[in-house]
Amino acid sequence: MRVAAIDCGTNSIRLLIADIEGANFREIHREMEIVRLGQGVDKTGQFHPDAILRTLAAVNKFATEIAKRGVEKIRFCATSATRDATNRDLFIDGVKERLGIAPEVIPGEVEAALSFQGATRDFPATDGPFLVIDIGGGSTEFVFGTTDVEFAKSMNIGCVRMTERHFTGGDADPGQIAAAIEDIDEAIAQAAKIVPITESKTLIAVAGTATTVAAAALELRTYDRYAIHLSRISAEKVHATSKMFLSSKREDREALGYMHPGRVDVIGAGSLVLSRIMLATGAFEFVASESDILDGMAWSLV
């Protein structure tokens, strides 16, 4: 069966088209657009009209690709920013017009479960229990389990949200970093009341922040998802990479060959979230996975 999954987060919207027969999964097409749908949502509680226009333009592009590829089933999930926006119906109606289906505005726990399913498929159960960390634009999911999700918690410490809260003046200063650390650590502590974050055997981190940190740690000249997937990145390299992103000038981050233009402004905050999670869990490394919520959504359609 040919399926399409669309994941619409706070920073990016992504499409995966795949053929799935039994246990066989064949990727046909995968693409991402940085649309910053969550622009200003943390402060105003509403979608900005420009953000809706950018996102629906990407949906138009995806709709053309889906029609061209002969997709039989589609699932569209919207996450943190859409959960928070009081005017979400403007966006939902726009998606319906373009795709003929309504996007699901999924709670953090469903988002966590789908991320877990996508992220852990490449690992034997003997590598569990797993802690899957999904640092998105608006929220970060903490998911623990071996074959199924046992504990999950979503916290509002995504890279866009943290940037808008703490790093609005361009380059980060020590005071901003200290305030962000306090905010992030408090959220991690809240998550740890529900999720046993120090008890996993394997820590897997998914989504653009984690894979960009991996690209930096691996010293890649360009973004290479095949080199990044299942790479093991030490905690020391995570901390060093986060410090580098937070202390560098915008133009220097922009010049990095592996850096997506839409991540230049938010990677400092995102990498700081990952760095603080590594400290809180005591993990000596994380495994970067390119398989995430999109893959979990695709599998859910068969």
PyMOL commands that set and color helices and strands:
alter all, ss='L'
color gray80, all
select helices_A, chain A and resi 41-44+49-69+80-84+88-99+108-120+125-127+159-166+174-192+208-217+225-228+235-247+250-254+261-263+267-281+293-300
alter helices_A, ss='H'
color red, helices_A
select strands_A, chain A and resi 2-8+12-21+24-34+73-78+104-105+130-135+140-145+149-155+202-206+232-234+285-289
alter strands_A, ss='S'
color yellow, strands_A
deselect
rebuild
show_as cartoon
